[in-house]
Amino acid sequence: MPDAGRFSELGEQGSRAVMEAAAVLERELAAGLADAKAATARLTGEHRVDQEEFDQLVRRVSENTHQLIDAVSERVLANTTGDVSDQAQRLASNAHDVLDLLLSLGSLAPGLANRGLQGAFGPQRAPQAADGTGGDGGDGTDGRPQG
């Protein structure tokens, strides 16, 4: 088990790096807010999660979080040597691996959510068309064969 004292220096440097990186991340997250709002509107309006929208959000989170991990790691490693440096490198590598695993598991969410939503609300509604007809061509049908 590593000595906790070896990580005090790492913690101080990491805190500064995290604060700087968080400011950048906050700007990036604000840019993704519109995408998140669109996904929320689709969920509440159409009772479905769009896989493409979700994947776009996941890509944005993945890119930003990997960049944050890299930025913090670079700042910490710039001022450390020896065992602390080795531990910091392993920690950064593990953080990347855990992030990738969680986001991969998260990619299952739209399919699972859509199945649950379909069970709760019935068949998915047709997406809204630009002309406000509900994506059904304006004839009140959803385009499926009537039988």
Secondary structure by P-SEA (a helix, b strand, c coil): ccccccaaaaaaaaaaaaaaaaaaaaaaaaaaaaaaaaaaaaaaacccccaaaaaaaaaaaaaaaaaaaaaaaaaaaaccccaaaaaaaaaaaaaaaaaaaaaaaacaaaaaaaaaaaaaccccccccccccccccccccccccccc
